[in-house]
Amino acid sequence: MCFNNLKYYIPSNSSIGPKEISSDLVVYGGTPAGITAAIQAKQMGLNVVIAEFSNYIGGMTASGLGATDFGAKEAVGGLSREFYKRIGEYYGKEEQWTFEPKAAKLIFNKWLEENDIPVFFLQHLKEVEMEDSKIKRINMENGNSFIGTIFIDASYEGDLMAKAGISYFVGRESNATYNETYNGVQFGYPHHKFEVPVDPFVIEGKNESGLLPGIAELELQEIEVQGQGDKRIQAYNFRICLTQDEENLIPFPKPPSYDPNLYTILLRYINAGVWDAMNLHILLPNGKTDLNNYGGVSTDYIGMNYEWPEGSYETREKIFQEHFNYNLGMLYFLANDSQVPLSVRNEVSKWGLPKDEFINTGHWPPQLYIRESRRMISDYVMTDRNCLGQTVIDDSIGLASYQMDSHHCRRVVIDGLCVNEGDVEIPISPYPISYRSVRPREEECTNILVPTCLSASHIAFGSIRMEPVFMILGQSVGVAASLAYKGNIAVQSIEYRELKKALLKVGQVLEWDSMIKDDPINRMIETFGMSSEKG
């Protein structure tokens, strides 16, 4: 099997020469947020183009994340809800919240075609030209330039935002920074931890032999206080689409850079009596699944992504390939290595990659799950107090409803044993997201909106970062961009009353219905019904 096309960074030299593309609105990023932003602005009369880094659209929603982390369905409105209704039509239902990657890709493509929105692929941002706190032009590595009146950064990394000189943060703030409870270093939570002791050393019991791959020693002088801030981010993985349908199954191939030693810690864990690495295997239509991280050792490549947010494209390519080799290698190891118990090998061998998914990338999802990267710092930062309902804003542009959810940020050694650190899962009720959190400070830039790398603390972002919410925020900034364009005003100067009226007109849900909110049964079912399906 060939994975030559499975790359994060593909040099984008144009064979037909550079282009200068002018539009009312330029959206950087063909993620679901970028798509809904573009569609909404186009439907309000703006000329819109999308500049996409990769050679595909749809972000994680079209790249394996078929088991939607929705929280409360009633909190999802507008184009985001329409997407799941279109998924339903595809499967002959009213609406559908689990789906095959190819279904999402088809719907996104058709949606953009219906609205006549051009997408320019392989656009790798090189520089941003500013004038009087406005973006005038963004230039790509291949010589293309995009000129616009309003810009939207809908990328998962916030590259446009950063190159425009907008303030941002990478990592985990301390609890003291924003008077939070669940931010920073977090030990002691019950999820995705080692259930039995696992020795971390190359030769068991001998620390002088060194640590197994993927483990960072925690020396006594380095032990942090709970809630202390750092620059670490939660782990990435691929959301892997699998099948057991023998007619549609490709056995797991050995990845290009296969190292069985990476899975010694997993093997020890299995031999110690815990086999749960593939437990979060959520059923999708037509016999496929969405495989996600579960337990002490699984698909999350913990601690191996710290350089991604501010890394060069070449650095990100290296990290991308390391995660690909780790994830596919784990499946190959479990299915084939003679050290693995036969019962586990037999179980894993029944699964494989679907022949009818991701045809151009060796049937492997092309998008790495960037759960967290840069986060803007604007006039308002969403915090865990917003998530918990302790602080309520009055400029809502949509609701988030999934639990506060951070994956582990590192794997360390404490008292000679493996310990995962950073996982936090705290239930919440739906809450509003502030318009001020998706637009920068006025002195920094007046014509950009940021729906994906918005202004939020690490742990609040852990709740907001779900794909349905990104589509909600994308549509809302599409509305805001249209109002700013038509009024010839800064995005900071939009009157919220006008924005709210426009958002309600297009079906956005801006407040949580008090009857649902106060009913404990409905709250439990609708808000926490998907909490076990960790994002």
Secondary structure, 3 states (H helix, E strand, C coil): CCCCCCCCCCCCCCCCCCCEEEEEEEEECCCHHHHHHHHHHHHCCCCEEEECCCCCCCHHHHCCCCECCCCCHHHCCHHHHHHHHHHHHHCCCCCCCECCHHHHHHHHHHHHHHCCCCEECCCCEEEEEEECCEEEEEEECCCCEEEEEEEEECCCCCHHHHHCCCCEECCECCHHHHCCCCCCCCCCCCCCCCCCCCCCEEECCEEEEEECCCCEECCHHHCCCCCCCECCCCCCCCCEEEECCHHHEECCCCCCCCCHHHHHHHHHHHHCCCCCCCCCEEECHHHEEEECCCCCCCCCCCCCCCCCCCCCHHHHHHHHHHHHHHHHHHHHHHHHCCCCCHHHHHHHHCCEEECCCCHHHCCCCCCCCCCCCCEECCCCCECHHHHCCCCCCCCEEEEECCCEEECCCEEEEECCEEEEECCEEECCCCEEEEHHHCCCCCCCCCCEECCCCCCECHHHHHHHCCHHHHHHHHHHHHHHHHHHHHHCCCHHHCCHHHHHHHHHHCCCCCCCCHHHHHCHHHHHHHHHCCCCCCC
